[in-house]
């Protein structure tokens, strides 16, 4: 992959073999976020699990204490009166059939979909569309619920979903590079605590193998597991 002159310049400031404390890693990532736009800060956690096994296919959600730094567009798929409840709670869109048809037509102006249990048969019919985009509602992440108002409020407050990929890595955005260092540290701590809590009982050996954070256009900075309070 061709790398820009800017990326090669900032990459020279990172020792790929060095491990940093969470605080020092955050400070370095912020320093290296030199793009002309507000870069996101992402985390990648490599886990000692076998994601092919159903009981180790980790997925979950966490409410980051300081959010992710961007407005989250929420669609609630529900019948009346739940659709009105969702809109009153701050959902951007709410309804059922019209939005299912829009999603089938390729509509993509949303970040999270919440659904009530009674409409999941209808939602399941477009699972092949929603699944690859990470939008399929799921009870484990709290996006299939009758309490749509609470779910909308949580998502708007900074609740994010995550799942392990085929390589055994959990990826997520955990804020913006223009956040205060302490806010990023606290978001990372909340995310790590949730991933650790979800450790499968069948996972053997070392669970967290590595933690890396980076800005959208910056190089990865590796965190020392011994000081990450794992």
N, C-alpha and C positions, 0 to 999 in steps of 0.2 A: 504494500500500500504506500502510495506516495505521500510523504509528510511535508508540511509547509515549513518554510524557513522559521516562522515564529515558533512552531511546535518543537523543531529541532533545538532552538535556542533555549526554551524553557526546560526541555528534557535534560539538558546538560546540567541543570541545577539539582537534579534528583539522582541520588545514588540508589540504583535499583536493588542493591543488596542490603541497604540500611533499613532498619525497622524503627518506627517513630511512635511516641506516645500519641494518644488520640488528639490531645491539644496541639502538639507540635505538628502533627500531620495536617490538621485543619489549618493552622497558620501557613504552612507551606502551600497547600492547595489554593488558599486565598491569594497568596502572593503570585502564584503562577497563572491565575485566571486573568489573562491579559487580552482576551478577545474584546471586540468592540461592542459586544452585547452582554447582557447580564447572564452569566453562565450558571447552569445548575451544578449542584454537587451530588455526585452519585457514589453509591457504595456497592461493593461486590464482596460477598462472603462465600468462600469455598468450603463446603461441608464434607465431612467424612461419612457420607451416606450413599445408598444405592437408589437413585430416584426412579429406577425401573420397578422397584417394589412399592406396591400401593401404600403400605404403612409407613414408607419413608419419603413419599412424595409430599414434602412440606409445602404448605400454603397457609396463609393467615393474613391478619391485618393488624395495624397498630396506629394509634393516634399520636402523631408527633407533637410534642409540646409547643413547637413554634411553626407548625405547618410546613409547606414546601415552597412557599413564596410565590405561588401563582393561583389564580382563580380556577376552581375546579367546576366544570360544567356537569350538572347532574340531571339525568333523566330517570324518572320513576314510572315504571310500567305497572299500572294499577287501574282498577275500575273505580267508579264513583261509590262512596265519597272519599276514598283514599287518595285519589288524584288531587282533590282540593286540599286535603291535609298536607300533602307533599309540597304543593305550591306555596301554601301559607308558611311552611317551615323553611322555605328558601330554595326549593328545587327550581332548576331553570326550565324544565319541561316535565309534563306529567300527562298521562293518558294511556291508551293501549293500542287499539287497532291502527290508528293513523301513524303512530310512531313505529310500529312493527313494519308497516308498509314503507315508511321512510328508510328504515334500516335495511330493508330488503333492496331498496333502490340505491344503496351506497352512501346514505347520509352518515357523516362522521364528525359532526360538530358537538361531540360529547366526550367526557373523560370517564364517567362512572355511570353504571346502570344499576338501579335498585328495583326490585320487583316484589310484589306480594305473593305468597305461596299459591293462591288460587289462580294465578295467571301463568304459572310456570309451564303448563302444558303448551300454551301458545308461544311463550318465549323459547321453549325447547325446540320449536320448529325452525328457529333461526339460529340455533346453537352453532352451526357450521360457519355462520357469518360472525357471530359475536366471540366465539372461542379464540380464534387466531388473533383477534384484536385485544384480547384480555378484558373483554367487557361482559362476559357471561356472569350473571348473578349467581352467587353461591352462599348457602347457609353458613358455611364455615367462616366466611369473611364478613358476615352480617349484612349482606346485600340481598338476601331473601328474607323478608320479615313483614309482619303486619304493622309494626311500629315504624312506619315510613318517616314520620316527623323526626324521630330520634336518629334514624339512620342518615337522613339528609343533613341534620345538624352536625353529626359526627364527621361526615365526609367534608363538609364545608369548613370544619374546625381543624382539619389536617389529618384525617384518617386515610391511610393508604393501604392498598392490598399488595401482597407479594407472593411469589411461588418459586420453587426451585426449578431450574432448567434441567435439560437432559444431561448436562455435564456436572450436576451437583452444585451449582452456584446460584445464590440468591442475589438478584440485582434490584436496586431501588434508588429513586431520587430521595435525598434527605435534606434538601434545602437549596438555597442560592448562595453563590460566592460572595454576595454583598451582605449576607447575614453577619451579625456579630459572631466572633469566634465561639463564645459561650453558648449561643443558641444552637450552633452546629454541633458542638460537643454534646449538648443535651439531647438533640435529635438522634445523634448516632447512638448514644447510650440507651435511649428508649428502643431504638430499632434492634440493637444487639440483644438487649434483655428479652425481647419478644422472640427472636429467633432461637436463643438458647432455651427459653421456656418450652419451645415446641420440639425439643430433641426427642426423636422416637425412641421408645424403650428397646427397640431391636437394633439400634445403631451401636456398633462396637468400635472401640478404640477412640482416637481423638476426634471429637465432633467438629469443632471449628478449626479448619486447617490454615486459612489465611483470610485477612481482611485488607481490602484496598479501597481507598477513596480517590476520587479525581473530579476535576471540573469537566464540563462538557468538552472543551477543547484542550485540556491539559493532560499531562502524563499521570500515571497511577502512583500513589504514595502508599507504601505498605505500613500497616500498623502492627506494633509489637503485641502479640497475644498476651504476654505476661503482664502487661500494664493496661490491658483493655477491660479488666475486671470481669473476666469470663470464668 
